[in-house]
């Protein structure tokens, strides 16, 4: 459902054909949104009229994480099968694909400069990814066997916050990727 926050009224309900929704993200301009969930499908929607614009397939597990690049042209999706797909929003082309590790991917965020993505998993690990190549930059054992349930990057791209199933919020300095 889309809500008008000023009036607290529902604007529109989007039809999800593949099952339950587990992840959503707006594009930076707010005109489109991506949703993912059961069936391993990510869908692109037009916010103004509720039309499905594209469906991205290929992940086997439930899609639990979606992060959109700051320019709105690409997105990262992570799934319970540990797969990560980085795709072009407009063409649907897969720019790179990799396995995140042993755990199910629960959350993802892309830094404001678009250079690094972080994913959190069911095993308590955070992985940092080079967005250009898909290469693993660093793996952080963050939650000592408890799921990493949410992530946020600071606006300046220097810090990463992680929330865990154990009730902790932790903060890390991110590696420098470009002059800041």
MDTraj code that builds the backbone (N, CA, C; nanometers):
import mdtraj as md
import numpy as np

residues = "UNK UNK UNK UNK UNK UNK UNK UNK UNK UNK UNK UNK UNK UNK UNK UNK UNK UNK UNK UNK UNK UNK UNK UNK UNK UNK UNK UNK UNK UNK UNK UNK UNK UNK UNK UNK UNK UNK UNK UNK UNK UNK UNK UNK UNK UNK UNK UNK UNK UNK UNK UNK UNK UNK UNK UNK UNK UNK UNK UNK UNK UNK UNK UNK UNK UNK UNK UNK UNK UNK UNK UNK UNK UNK UNK UNK UNK UNK UNK UNK UNK UNK UNK UNK UNK UNK UNK UNK UNK UNK UNK UNK UNK UNK UNK UNK UNK UNK UNK UNK UNK UNK UNK UNK UNK UNK UNK UNK UNK UNK UNK UNK UNK UNK UNK UNK UNK UNK UNK UNK UNK UNK UNK UNK UNK UNK UNK UNK UNK UNK UNK UNK UNK UNK UNK UNK UNK UNK UNK UNK UNK UNK UNK UNK UNK UNK UNK UNK UNK UNK UNK UNK UNK UNK UNK UNK UNK UNK UNK UNK UNK UNK UNK UNK UNK UNK UNK UNK UNK UNK UNK UNK UNK UNK UNK UNK UNK UNK UNK UNK".split()
xyz = np.array([
    [0.0826, -0.1173, 0.0000],
    [0.0000, 0.0000, 0.0000],
    [0.0874, 0.1241, 0.0000],
    [0.0440, 0.2249, -0.0719],
    [0.1078, 0.3559, -0.0692],
    [0.0187, 0.4493, 0.0105],
    [0.0803, 0.5253, 0.1006],
    [0.0049, 0.6136, 0.1884],
    [0.0460, 0.7584, 0.1679],
    [-0.0505, 0.8481, 0.1773],
    [-0.0244, 0.9912, 0.1827],
    [0.0004, 1.0219, 0.3300],
    [0.1243, 1.0583, 0.3635],
    [0.1576, 1.0779, 0.5044],
    [0.0927, 1.2026, 0.5628],
    [0.0639, 1.3027, 0.4802],
    [0.0011, 1.4248, 0.5305],
    [-0.1420, 1.3991, 0.5777],
    [-0.2151, 1.3173, 0.5022],
    [-0.3551, 1.2916, 0.5376],
    [-0.3761, 1.1552, 0.6023],
    [-0.2714, 1.0741, 0.6066],
    [-0.2785, 0.9381, 0.6628],
    [-0.3836, 0.8528, 0.5916],
    [-0.3937, 0.8731, 0.4593],
    [-0.4881, 0.7929, 0.3819],
    [-0.4138, 0.7092, 0.2790],
    [-0.4721, 0.5947, 0.2488],
    [-0.4141, 0.5062, 0.1478],
    [-0.4349, 0.5672, 0.0096],
    [-0.3264, 0.5730, -0.0669],
    [-0.3321, 0.6253, -0.2027],
    [-0.3574, 0.5128, -0.3021],
    [-0.2906, 0.3994, -0.2814],
    [-0.2974, 0.2921, -0.3803],
    [-0.2461, 0.1620, -0.3183],
    [-0.2988, 0.0516, -0.3647],
    [-0.2468, -0.0805, -0.3312],
    [-0.1911, -0.1405, -0.4582],
    [-0.0684, -0.1890, -0.4496],
    [-0.0055, -0.2539, -0.5650],
    [-0.0306, -0.4034, -0.5564],
    [-0.0632, -0.4643, -0.6677],
    [-0.0885, -0.6087, -0.6704],
    [0.0427, -0.6831, -0.6765],
    [0.0611, -0.7738, -0.5864],
    [0.1799, -0.8576, -0.5848],
    [0.1353, -0.9960, -0.6269],
    [0.1815, -1.0416, -0.7405],
    [0.1335, -1.1671, -0.7979],
    [0.2083, -1.2896, -0.7484],
    [0.3290, -1.2699, -0.6982],
    [0.4160, -1.3840, -0.6695],
    [0.4139, -1.4271, -0.5227],
    [0.3350, -1.3661, -0.4386],
    [0.3341, -1.4014, -0.2974],
    [0.3598, -1.2802, -0.2111],
    [0.4063, -1.3010, -0.0891],
    [0.4268, -1.1929, 0.0066],
    [0.5443, -1.1030, -0.0253],
    [0.5326, -0.9760, 0.0122],
    [0.6389, -0.8770, -0.0076],
    [0.7294, -0.8757, 0.1145],
    [0.8611, -0.8830, 0.0929],
    [0.9584, -0.8827, 0.2017],
    [1.0548, -0.7655, 0.1961],
    [1.0609, -0.6928, 0.0808],
    [1.1529, -0.5806, 0.0676],
    [1.0943, -0.4782, -0.0282],
    [1.1129, -0.3501, 0.0038],
    [1.0686, -0.2415, -0.0834],
    [1.1715, -0.1291, -0.0803],
    [1.1804, -0.0539, -0.1892],
    [1.2691, 0.0626, -0.1956],
    [1.2205, 0.1573, -0.3042],
    [1.2207, 0.2864, -0.2733],
    [1.1908, 0.3881, -0.3733],
    [1.3160, 0.4200, -0.4534],
    [1.2975, 0.4626, -0.5785],
    [1.4075, 0.5254, -0.6516],
    [1.4231, 0.6659, -0.5929],
    [1.5418, 0.7264, -0.6066],
    [1.5643, 0.8573, -0.5444],
    [1.4662, 0.9663, -0.5862],
    [1.4128, 0.9594, -0.7071],
    [1.3173, 1.0615, -0.7515],
    [1.1762, 1.0365, -0.6990],
    [1.1533, 0.9217, -0.6333],
    [1.0229, 0.8897, -0.5763],
    [0.9166, 0.8506, -0.6768],
    [0.9525, 0.8397, -0.8047],
    [0.8541, 0.8092, -0.9084],
    [0.8325, 0.6597, -0.9295],
    [0.9297, 0.5808, -0.8868],
    [0.9182, 0.4357, -0.9022],
    [0.9566, 0.3691, -0.7714],
    [0.9110, 0.2457, -0.7557],
    [0.9550, 0.1675, -0.6414],
    [0.9794, 0.0250, -0.6853],
    [1.0627, -0.0403, -0.6089],
    [1.0942, -0.1815, -0.6313],
    [1.0409, -0.2608, -0.5129],
    [0.9850, -0.3779, -0.5419],
    [0.9396, -0.4672, -0.4356],
    [0.9908, -0.6071, -0.4651],
    [1.0196, -0.6795, -0.3601],
    [1.0685, -0.8167, -0.3758],
    [1.0099, -0.9041, -0.2675],
    [1.0109, -1.0333, -0.2919],
    [0.9575, -1.1236, -0.1906],
    [0.9572, -1.2676, -0.2356],
    [0.8492, -1.3360, -0.2001],
    [0.8325, -1.4774, -0.2295],
    [0.8363, -1.4972, -0.3806],
    [0.9011, -1.6009, -0.4244],
    [0.9104, -1.6289, -0.5671],
    [1.0405, -1.5812, -0.6292],
    [1.1232, -1.5092, -0.5529],
    [1.2525, -1.4648, -0.6047],
    [1.2426, -1.3577, -0.7110],
    [1.1315, -1.2859, -0.7154],
    [1.1083, -1.1850, -0.8188],
    [1.1159, -1.0467, -0.7564],
    [1.1794, -0.9530, -0.8289],
    [1.1764, -0.8113, -0.7933],
    [1.0908, -0.7428, -0.8993],
    [0.9995, -0.6575, -0.8544],
    [0.9115, -0.5867, -0.9476],
    [0.9358, -0.4372, -0.9386],
    [0.9325, -0.3700, -1.0542],
    [0.9439, -0.2250, -1.0636],
    [0.8041, -0.1688, -1.0890],
    [0.7658, -0.0680, -1.0111],
    [0.6320, -0.0109, -1.0184],
    [0.6385, 0.1384, -1.0473],
    [0.5399, 0.1878, -1.1206],
    [0.5175, 0.3307, -1.1379],
    [0.4310, 0.3758, -1.0207],
    [0.4830, 0.4674, -0.9395],
    [0.4107, 0.5098, -0.8201],
    [0.2829, 0.5864, -0.8553],
    [0.2874, 0.6692, -0.9587],
    [0.1726, 0.7543, -0.9929],
    [0.0475, 0.6757, -1.0301],
    [0.0643, 0.5650, -1.1039],
    [-0.0549, 0.4926, -1.1491],
    [-0.0615, 0.3465, -1.1038],
    [0.0409, 0.2985, -1.0332],
    [0.0386, 0.1625, -0.9808],
    [0.0677, 0.0539, -1.0823],
    [0.1188, 0.0915, -1.1993],
    [0.1476, -0.0052, -1.3053],
    [0.2805, -0.0753, -1.2803],
    [0.2816, -0.2073, -1.2987],
    [0.4079, -0.2810, -1.2952],
    [0.4811, -0.2530, -1.4268],
    [0.6041, -0.2047, -1.4165],
    [0.6830, -0.1701, -1.5342],
    [0.7750, -0.2826, -1.5790],
    [0.8218, -0.3627, -1.4845],
    [0.9166, -0.4691, -1.5182],
    [0.9226, -0.5681, -1.4030],
    [0.9512, -0.6934, -1.4362],
    [0.9788, -0.7963, -1.3360],
    [1.1179, -0.8516, -1.3627],
    [1.1980, -0.8591, -1.2588],
    [1.3357, -0.9094, -1.2676],
    [1.3377, -1.0467, -1.2006],
    [1.3752, -1.1477, -1.2765],
    [1.3756, -1.2846, -1.2251],
    [1.5189, -1.3380, -1.2182],
    [1.5359, -1.4477, -1.1483],
    [1.6663, -1.5129, -1.1448],
    [1.7087, -1.5584, -1.0068],
    [1.6542, -1.4978, -0.9036],
    [1.6902, -1.5419, -0.7698],
    [1.5990, -1.6569, -0.7300],
    [1.6554, -1.7537, -0.6610],
    [1.5795, -1.8739, -0.6260],
    [1.5056, -1.8594, -0.4936],
    [1.5630, -1.7843, -0.4009],
    [1.5013, -1.7708, -0.2697],
    [1.4165, -1.6457, -0.2589],
    [1.3554, -1.6294, -0.1438],
    [1.2764, -1.5113, -0.1141],
    [1.3673, -1.3888, -0.1147],
    [1.3297, -1.2856, -0.1881],
    [1.4069, -1.1617, -0.1911],
    [1.3733, -1.0826, -0.0649],
    [1.4736, -1.0632, 0.0201],
    [1.4531, -0.9950, 0.1476],
    [1.5208, -0.8587, 0.1545],
    [1.6010, -0.8235, 0.0540],
    [1.6747, -0.6977, 0.0598],
    [1.6794, -0.6329, -0.0777],
    [1.6520, -0.5034, -0.0816],
    [1.6653, -0.4239, -0.2034],
    [1.7274, -0.2905, -0.1650],
    [1.8281, -0.2490, -0.2413],
    [1.8879, -0.1168, -0.2229],
    [1.9053, -0.0545, -0.3610],
    [1.8680, 0.0714, -0.3739],
    [1.8762, 0.1423, -0.5017],
    [1.9969, 0.2346, -0.4984],
    [2.0682, 0.2408, -0.6106],
    [2.1854, 0.3289, -0.6200],
    [2.1409, 0.4747, -0.6094],
    [2.2303, 0.5633, -0.5649],
    [2.1928, 0.7044, -0.5483],
    [2.1442, 0.7718, -0.6767],
    [2.1912, 0.7257, -0.7923],
    [2.1456, 0.7844, -0.9188],
    [2.0153, 0.7215, -0.9686],
    [1.9678, 0.6166, -0.9008],
    [1.8418, 0.5524, -0.9360],
    [1.8468, 0.4633, -1.0584],
    [1.9645, 0.4444, -1.1164],
    [1.9760, 0.3662, -1.2400],
    [2.0010, 0.2174, -1.2154],
    [2.0429, 0.1810, -1.0945],
    [2.0764, 0.0413, -1.0663],
    [2.0235, 0.0026, -0.9285],
    [2.0116, -0.1272, -0.9062],
    [1.9698, -0.1731, -0.7738],
    [2.0345, -0.3065, -0.7412],
    [2.0444, -0.3316, -0.6121],
    [2.0985, -0.4560, -0.5592],
    [1.9848, -0.5292, -0.4898],
    [1.9725, -0.6589, -0.5164],
    [1.8747, -0.7399, -0.4447],
    [1.9447, -0.8610, -0.3845],
    [1.9043, -0.8944, -0.2630],
    [1.9619, -1.0080, -0.1919],
    [1.8515, -1.1009, -0.1478],
    [1.8847, -1.2293, -0.1403],
    [1.7809, -1.3283, -0.1183],
    [1.8198, -1.4325, -0.0140],
    [1.7205, -1.5101, 0.0253],
    [1.7431, -1.6185, 0.1214],
    [1.8345, -1.7274, 0.0660],
    [1.8512, -1.7337, -0.0658],
    [1.9434, -1.8330, -0.1230],
    [2.0873, -1.7806, -0.1259],
    [2.1110, -1.6661, -0.0601],
    [2.2423, -1.6004, -0.0498],
    [2.2879, -1.5341, -0.1790],
    [2.2013, -1.5260, -0.2782],
    [2.2431, -1.4624, -0.4032],
    [2.2268, -1.3114, -0.3950],
    [2.3184, -1.2426, -0.4630],
    [2.3107, -1.0979, -0.4810],
    [2.3097, -1.0703, -0.6293],
    [2.2163, -0.9865, -0.6724],
    [2.2093, -0.9448, -0.8120],
    [2.2174, -0.7931, -0.8151],
    [2.3041, -0.7384, -0.8994],
    [2.3126, -0.5953, -0.9215],
    [2.2672, -0.5723, -1.0638],
    [2.1580, -0.4963, -1.0796],
    [2.0930, -0.4852, -1.2098],
    [2.0712, -0.3406, -1.2517],
    [2.0573, -0.3236, -1.3831],
    [2.0174, -0.1970, -1.4415],
    [1.8651, -0.1878, -1.4318],
    [1.8147, -0.0809, -1.3712],
    [1.6708, -0.0653, -1.3515],
    [1.5967, -0.0619, -1.4848],
    [1.6508, 0.0120, -1.5828],
    [1.5787, 0.0353, -1.7087],
    [1.5835, -0.0827, -1.8051],
    [1.6998, -0.1448, -1.8199],
    [1.7126, -0.2533, -1.9172],
    [1.6885, -0.3912, -1.8567],
    [1.7041, -0.4015, -1.7256],
    [1.6924, -0.5313, -1.6598],
    [1.8196, -0.6139, -1.6656],
    [1.9234, -0.5620, -1.7313],
    [2.0494, -0.6359, -1.7449],
    [2.1131, -0.6600, -1.6082],
    [2.1645, -0.7800, -1.5892],
    [2.2394, -0.8118, -1.4682],
    [2.3825, -0.7630, -1.4896],
    [2.4263, -0.6680, -1.4069],
    [2.5603, -0.6111, -1.4178],
    [2.6624, -0.7005, -1.3502],
    [2.6251, -0.7603, -1.2391],
    [2.7025, -0.8671, -1.1758],
    [2.6117, -0.9439, -1.0805],
    [2.6589, -1.0630, -1.0502],
    [2.5852, -1.1533, -0.9629],
    [2.6877, -1.2306, -0.8830],
    [2.6591, -1.2562, -0.7554],
    [2.7515, -1.3312, -0.6721],
    [2.6761, -1.3980, -0.5579],
    [2.7462, -1.4822, -0.4851],
    [2.6923, -1.5441, -0.3647],
    [2.7459, -1.4669, -0.2445],
    [2.6577, -1.4344, -0.1520],
    [2.6960, -1.3515, -0.0377],
    [2.7676, -1.4292, 0.0715],
    [2.7586, -1.5597, 0.0716],
    [2.8214, -1.6397, 0.1770],
    [2.7276, -1.7490, 0.2230],
    [2.7434, -1.7887, 0.3496],
    [2.6662, -1.9002, 0.4025],
    [2.5257, -1.8620, 0.4472],
    [2.5055, -1.7376, 0.4852],
    [2.3769, -1.6975, 0.5420],
    [2.2817, -1.6388, 0.4405],
    [2.1564, -1.6324, 0.4794],
    [2.0532, -1.5681, 0.3980],
    [2.0716, -1.4171, 0.4063],
    [2.0605, -1.3482, 0.2941],
    [2.0740, -1.2026, 0.2928],
    [1.9442, -1.1411, 0.3464],
    [1.9563, -1.0631, 0.4534],
    [1.8391, -1.0013, 0.5160],
    [1.8245, -0.8526, 0.4873],
    [1.9345, -0.7844, 0.4575],
    [1.9263, -0.6394, 0.4398],
    [2.0429, -0.5919, 0.3536],
    [2.0242, -0.4736, 0.2947],
    [2.1280, -0.4163, 0.2085],
    [2.1160, -0.2652, 0.2078],
    [2.2291, -0.1992, 0.1855],
    [2.2336, -0.0539, 0.1713],
    [2.3481, -0.0205, 0.0765],
    [2.3322, 0.0877, 0.0008],
    [2.4376, 0.1379, -0.0874],
    [2.4781, 0.2754, -0.0361],
    [2.6086, 0.3005, -0.0287],
    [2.6568, 0.4295, 0.0198],
    [2.6153, 0.5421, -0.0746],
    [2.6156, 0.6648, -0.0214],
    [2.5695, 0.7813, -0.0968],
    [2.6510, 0.8072, -0.2226],
    [2.7775, 0.7655, -0.2246],
    [2.8584, 0.7834, -0.3460],
    [2.8407, 0.6679, -0.4439],
    [2.7638, 0.5660, -0.4058],
    [2.7367, 0.4523, -0.4934],
    [2.8528, 0.3563, -0.5093],
    [2.9581, 0.3721, -0.4333],
    [3.0783, 0.2902, -0.4509],
    [3.0753, 0.1581, -0.3745],
    [3.0111, 0.1574, -0.2593],
    [3.0117, 0.0392, -0.1719],
    [2.8683, 0.0020, -0.1378],
    [2.8418, -0.1276, -0.1347],
    [2.7166, -0.1793, -0.0799],
    [2.7513, -0.2647, 0.0402],
    [2.6615, -0.2677, 0.1358],
    [2.6765, -0.3559, 0.2510],
    [2.5542, -0.4459, 0.2561],
    [2.5766, -0.5723, 0.2882],
    [2.4673, -0.6666, 0.3088],
    [2.4828, -0.7301, 0.4459],
    [2.3704, -0.7578, 0.5090],
    [2.3705, -0.8260, 0.6378],
    [2.3012, -0.9599, 0.6234],
    [2.3515, -1.0603, 0.6971],
    [2.2954, -1.1940, 0.6776],
    [2.2491, -1.2609, 0.8059],
    [2.1918, -1.3797, 0.7892],
    [2.1348, -1.4568, 0.8990],
    [2.2401, -1.5169, 0.9904],
    [2.3660, -1.5154, 0.9496],
    [2.4745, -1.5710, 1.0304],
    [2.5446, -1.4645, 1.1142],
    [2.4985, -1.3394, 1.1048],
    [2.5579, -1.2322, 1.1831],
    [2.6726, -1.1617, 1.1154],
    [2.6856, -1.1771, 0.9834],
    [2.7955, -1.1152, 0.9100],
    [2.7461, -0.9987, 0.8251],
    [2.8346, -0.9018, 0.8072],
    [2.8140, -0.7919, 0.7140],
    [2.9212, -0.8064, 0.6067],
    [2.8797, -0.7988, 0.4816],
    [2.9744, -0.8025, 0.3703],
    [2.9724, -0.6675, 0.3014],
    [3.0902, -0.6160, 0.2689],
    [3.1034, -0.4923, 0.1929],
    [3.1441, -0.5282, 0.0514],
    [3.0764, -0.4709, -0.0467],
    [3.0934, -0.5055, -0.1870],
    [3.1335, -0.3836, -0.2686],
    [3.2255, -0.4026, -0.3614],
    [3.2600, -0.2998, -0.4592],
    [3.1483, -0.2983, -0.5627],
    [3.0796, -0.1865, -0.5768],
    [2.9626, -0.1820, -0.6643],
    [2.9984, -0.1862, -0.8125],
    [3.1184, -0.1490, -0.8464],
    [3.1583, -0.1532, -0.9867],
    [3.1837, -0.2965, -1.0336],
    [3.2494, -0.3762, -0.9491],
    [3.2942, -0.5094, -0.9906],
    [3.2197, -0.6248, -0.9245],
    [3.1552, -0.5983, -0.8115],
    [3.0919, -0.7057, -0.7351],
    [3.1888, -0.7797, -0.6450],
    [3.3122, -0.7326, -0.6370],
    [3.4135, -0.7988, -0.5534],
    [3.3859, -0.7725, -0.4052],
    [3.4121, -0.8733, -0.3249],
    [3.4013, -0.8595, -0.1802],
    [3.5170, -0.7731, -0.1317],
    [3.4853, -0.6641, -0.0616],
    [3.5868, -0.5733, -0.0088],
    [3.6279, -0.6162, 0.1309],
    [3.5280, -0.6510, 0.2125],
    [3.5546, -0.6877, 0.3510],
    [3.4357, -0.7633, 0.4061],
    [3.4638, -0.8543, 0.4980],
    [3.3581, -0.9267, 0.5689],
    [3.3766, -0.8992, 0.7173],
    [3.2690, -0.8566, 0.7837],
    [3.2731, -0.8203, 0.9247],
    [3.1841, -0.9161, 1.0026],
    [3.2398, -0.9808, 1.1025],
    [3.1587, -1.0639, 1.1918],
    [3.0950, -0.9689, 1.2916],
    [2.9683, -0.9385, 1.2706],
    [2.9053, -0.8273, 1.3392],
    [2.8180, -0.8659, 1.4574],
    [2.7544, -0.9794, 1.4513],
    [2.6496, -1.0078, 1.5491],
    [2.6650, -1.1413, 1.6190],
    [2.7807, -1.2006, 1.6115],
    [2.8100, -1.3225, 1.6863],
    [2.6998, -1.4277, 1.6749],
    [2.6652, -1.4635, 1.5523],
    [2.5688, -1.5695, 1.5274],
    [2.4236, -1.5267, 1.5252],
    [2.3958, -1.3993, 1.5496],
    [2.2586, -1.3500, 1.5423],
    [2.2418, -1.2724, 1.4119],
    [2.1258, -1.2799, 1.3548],
    [2.1009, -1.2134, 1.2265],
    [2.1273, -1.0638, 1.2323],
    [2.1860, -1.0133, 1.1232],
    [2.1910, -0.8696, 1.0999],
    [2.0598, -0.8373, 1.0300],
    [1.9761, -0.7572, 1.0943],
    [1.8393, -0.7361, 1.0462],
    [1.8194, -0.6060, 0.9694],
    [1.9080, -0.5076, 0.9909],
    [1.8943, -0.3817, 0.9192],
    [2.0278, -0.3095, 0.9122],
    [2.0433, -0.2292, 0.8075],
    [2.1661, -0.1527, 0.7844],
    [2.1314, -0.0114, 0.7407],
    [2.2189, 0.0832, 0.7739],
    [2.2069, 0.2205, 0.7256],
    [2.3469, 0.2775, 0.7097],
    [2.3674, 0.3500, 0.6012],
    [2.4946, 0.4186, 0.5785],
    [2.4753, 0.5662, 0.6081],
    [2.5758, 0.6273, 0.6679],
    [2.5670, 0.7707, 0.6962],
    [2.5656, 0.8486, 0.5650],
    [2.5075, 0.9684, 0.5658],
    [2.5002, 1.0475, 0.4423],
    [2.6365, 1.0769, 0.3799],
    [2.7416, 1.0866, 0.4617],
    [2.8752, 1.1127, 0.4070],
    [2.9475, 0.9849, 0.3652],
    [2.8840, 0.8667, 0.3848],
    [2.9419, 0.7397, 0.3435],
    [3.0564, 0.6905, 0.4291],
    [3.0781, 0.7499, 0.5442],
    [3.1918, 0.7124, 0.6289],
    [3.1582, 0.6049, 0.7322],
    [3.0305, 0.5931, 0.7674],
    [2.9931, 0.4996, 0.8729],
    [2.8782, 0.4091, 0.8290],
    [2.8750, 0.2930, 0.8929],
    [2.7699, 0.1947, 0.8688],
    [2.7092, 0.1565, 1.0028],
    [2.5768, 0.1628, 1.0118],
    [2.5044, 0.1161, 1.1293],
    [2.4425, -0.0190, 1.0977],
    [2.4436, -0.1088, 1.1970],
    [2.3806, -0.2400, 1.1810],
    [2.2966, -0.2699, 1.3041],
    [2.1738, -0.3136, 1.2805],
    [2.0885, -0.3624, 1.3878],
    [2.0857, -0.5144, 1.3831],
    [2.0789, -0.5768, 1.5007],
    [2.0842, -0.7225, 1.5060],
    [1.9613, -0.7803, 1.5750],
    [1.9387, -0.9090, 1.5501],
    [1.8280, -0.9798, 1.6144],
    [1.8478, -0.9869, 1.7654],
    [1.9694, -0.9667, 1.8121],
    [1.9991, -0.9677, 1.9552],
    [1.9724, -0.8355, 2.0240],
    [1.9226, -0.7358, 1.9504],
    [1.8871, -0.6089, 2.0120],
    [1.9979, -0.5058, 2.0154],
    [2.1055, -0.5284, 1.9436],
    [2.2166, -0.4330, 1.9417],
    [2.2156, -0.3501, 1.8148],
    [2.2678, -0.2281, 1.8274],
    [2.3003, -0.1441, 1.7127],
    [2.4493, -0.1156, 1.7235],
    [2.5216, -0.1445, 1.6172],
    [2.6672, -0.1233, 1.6164],
    [2.7033, -0.0322, 1.5002],
    [2.8172, 0.0350, 1.5130],
    [2.8627, 0.1304, 1.4126],
    [3.0063, 0.0987, 1.3726],
    [3.0327, 0.1048, 1.2410],
    [3.1665, 0.0831, 1.1872],
    [3.2059, 0.1975, 1.0964],
    [3.3359, 0.2212, 1.0888],
    [3.3914, 0.3115, 0.9883],
    [3.4031, 0.2324, 0.8588],
    [3.3607, 0.2910, 0.7487],
    [3.3717, 0.2250, 0.6193],
    [3.5057, 0.2585, 0.5539],
    [3.5574, 0.1686, 0.4708],
    [3.6825, 0.1992, 0.4004],
    [3.6615, 0.3144, 0.3032],
    [3.7620, 0.3972, 0.2887],
    [3.7553, 0.5084, 0.1938],
    [3.7571, 0.4524, 0.0519],
    [3.6642, 0.4977, -0.0302],
    [3.6555, 0.4478, -0.1681],
    [3.6901, 0.5554, -0.2687],
    [3.6777, 0.6797, -0.2264],
    [3.7095, 0.7905, -0.3141],
    [3.7367, 0.9113, -0.2255],
    [3.7964, 1.0152, -0.2790],
    [3.8190, 1.1342, -0.1955],
    [3.6874, 1.1881, -0.1425],
    [3.6845, 1.2221, -0.0146],
    [3.5618, 1.2727, 0.0481],
    [3.5821, 1.4141, 0.0953],
])
top = md.Topology()
chain = top.add_chain()
for i, resn in enumerate(residues, 1):
    res = top.add_residue(resn, chain, resSeq=i)
    for name in ("N", "CA", "C"):
        top.add_atom(name, md.element.get_by_symbol(name[0]), res)
traj = md.Trajectory(xyz[None], top)
